[in-house]
Amino acid sequence: MGVGVEPVADVANHASVITGFDKNTIFVNDPYGYKNRKVPRKIFEQIFTSLGSQSLYLV
C-alpha cells in the first residue's frame, strides 16, 4: 500500500509519527533518524498549521 503526499508550496515535506505527548511537548519519530524527538507543542502546532494541517491515522 502506498501513500502519496502532495508538496505544499516549495517546502520539502516529510512525515513524522507522533509517539506521545504531554501538556507542553509532542514526541515524534522523525525520518531523519530521531526517535522520540521532543518538539515543543507550540512549535509543532505552528509547523502543522503551516503545512495545511494534514494528517493520517490508522485504526
N, C-alpha and C positions, 0 to 999 in steps of 0.2 A: 504494500500500500504506500503510495507517495502523497506528500502534501506539498502544494505549491503556495508560495507567498509572493505576492506582487510587491516590488520595491516601492517605497514611499519617497517621492521626490528623488534626490540624488544621495540619499542616505544608504550606507551599506548596512543591511539588516541581517540579523541572526536571531535565533530563538534561544531562550533560556527556560529552564524548568524550575518552577518555584518549589523548593523543598521544605519551606517552613516560613513562619513569620511570627512576629510579636508586635507590640504596640508601635515600636519605632523602627523596626528593621524587617526587610524581606530577605530571605536566604534563597539563593539560586545556584543551580549547577549551570555554569556558563560554558559554551562550547570551546572557549579559548583556554580550557584546562582548569578552571576554578571550580572546586566543589564546595557547596555550601557557602558561597561568597556572600558576605554581608553587604547589603545595599541599603542605605538609609531610605526609609519609606517615602519621604518627601521627594527624593531624587528618583526613586523607582516610579512614582506616580507621574512625575514630570516627563520622564522618558516614555512611559506607557502612553500618556496622552499625546505627546508629540508625534508618535508613530500610529496615530489613529485608533488607539485603544483596542488593538487587535489581540485576540486570544483564542486558544484552542484548548479544550479539555476533553479527556477521555473518561468514560464512566465504566 
